[in-house]
């Protein structure tokens, strides 16, 4: 096999490249509706509320599949998980492109969301095995940043392809590319290095004996998990609700920008995503001494300020200011997710890293699904209200939710790191738990 001719160092970067290609495609699918929303509403004869439902059809299964993704990452492996479910996503994209009704379109988006849900957590599990220490934070940042290219492809390039081939053909070809990526994943991914790494500590007896349900129950009983869950739910939900759905219509309908101008402003979010993962990971490692909470709190505060700016100045923001706001949204609204996942990985035992990442990802994508559907209803609103009034209501809601994100970030617990030691689980600075205490809450000390 070709993989046998690669040194471990080269192999891990080949796998990284495949996973980056997969993440670019996943991010393209998440962001694509913002660029083609007007065409979709005209073609499928629907309005904002149903567009919110259609967009959420991707994110509901994406959220619900995160726990299976974590379990499969731990038990089944990344090769089979990513390969199998990307085939499902490919079929869903083709179905969406061929849909002649909202029902068929929603089913297609449902399959795409379910299939691509099985990428991020298995990828994080692979990174935790192949990359160590600060390298993990850096690689995670690079991976998150690569999603910006997918977001960029979903703006002006998608608009150009749509004008040339139509939105339907665009998603059919996206499905074909997804199938090619699935094939490469099956052919080249190797689950773990042949030699043990420093991060592969022997599993505590309790973890070896635990079922998936025991692992999940253990995590849910940890005080550290709930601020993370709230931070991901509201933070990720806010970002993709605005950047992935209403950010484009807002520019066209409130600021009266032409489609090309709106696309160029939306592209700044993609640029921010590409910059954010690496930039914030580097800041977290070097400026804050590998501390995660200060940067996550600052990001939440800045996002609140950005939504306040859009609310207070309404239609009076000049075009350069819109560029700046959208750029900062990309950096601190999505790039910060790399820090959030790093904190999650560092807060729980390595043997539970896949399940822990899957659990917080459930909240992340459930937040997107709930907020997109709810804001669709809010924007459709009363027909007697002007568009500006409806968007004013939208930003009031986004401001309130940003405040909740800020509170959640302030409650994050970096000191609650759980470590496998002495055959049991212990929190840093506390007495080790015995194997028979698996599934019980870790003592706060």
Secondary structure by P-SEA (a helix, b strand, c coil): cccccccaaaaaaaaaaaaaaaaaaaaaaacccccaaaaaaaaacccaaaaaaaaacccaaaaaaaaaaaaaaacccaaaaaaaaaaaaaaaaaaaaacccaaaaaaaaaaaaaaacccaaaaaaaaaaaccaaaaaaaaaaaaaaaaaaaaaacaaaaaaaaaccaaaaaaaaaaaaaaaaaaaaaccccccccccccccccccccccccaaaaaaaaaacaaaaaaaaaaaaaaaaaaacccccaaaaaaccccccaaaaaaaaaaaaaaaaacaaaaaaaaacccccccaaaaaaaaaaaaaaaaaaaaacccccaaaaaaaaaaaaaccccaaaaaaaaaaaaccccaaaaaaaaaaaaaaaaaaaaaaaaaaaaaccccccaaaaaaaaaaaaaaaaaaaaaaaaaccccccccccccbbbccccccccccccccccccc
